[in-house]
Amino acid sequence: MYLKNYLNVNRVGIVVKKKYGNAVFRNYEKRIIREFFRTSKSYFTDFYDLIIILHKKSDSYFEKKKDYIDLISKIEKNEKK
């Protein structure tokens, strides 16, 4: 989910349910998403609040990164309409 904001910063919230795994695994997944967010700030042309909800457990690091980049491109494409 995303919403355009007017704060001149991008923000991210990450949701991982308890049934996804133990605390160590959930925190690992959050760290990965935060790193994607940190390194992809140049992809955004506007400022957004993002809420990322992890559903799948079996993705590799590279699949997650590809999904994240696809998500950003969809957001930018939808906002330009």
N, C-alpha and C positions, 0 to 999 in steps of 0.2 A: 504494500500500500504506500501511497505517496501523496504529498500535499505540498503545493508551492508555498514557500514562506517569504517574508520580506525582511529577514534579519541579516542578510548578506553573509550567511554561513549555511553550510549543509549540515544536517543532523541525521543521525541514524539511531534507531532502536531495534534491538534484536530479541526475538521471542523464541525460546526453545523449551518445549514442554518436558516435564520430568520423565515421561515414558520414553523419551528419546534416548536416554542413557543416564549414567551416573554423573555427578557434579563435575568430575574431571573432564569427561567427554563433552559435556554441554559447554563448559568454559572454553575448551579447545575450539569448538565450533564457533563460538562468539569471537574469539581472538582472530580466527581466520577471516570472518566477515568484516571485522573492524579493520584488518589489514587491507582487504580489498577496497573498502571505503576510503581509507587513507591514501592509497596509491592511485585511485581513479578519480580524484577530484577534478582533474583536467577535462574529463568527459562531460561534465555538467556545464551548461551554458547559463542556467538559472539556478536559484537556490531552492532546495527542497528539504522537507522532513520525510525521511524514509522509515518505514516499519517493515522489517524483514522477518518473516515467520518461516522457520525451517521445518520442512515436512519429511523430506527423504533422508534416510540414514546412510545409504550405501554409496553416495557419490564420492569420487576421488577429489583431491584438491583442485586439479585442473578442470574437472567438470563443474565444480562449484564456481570457479573463477569465470568460466565461460557463461554459465547461467547468470552470474552477477552482471557481466558486461552486457549480455542480451537484455537484462532487465533495465539497465541504464539507457540503452539505445531505444527500447520501447517507450520509456518515459519521455525521452527527448522527442521522439517521433510523434507521440500523442499530444504533446504540448505545442508542437508547431502547427497543428491542424487549426 
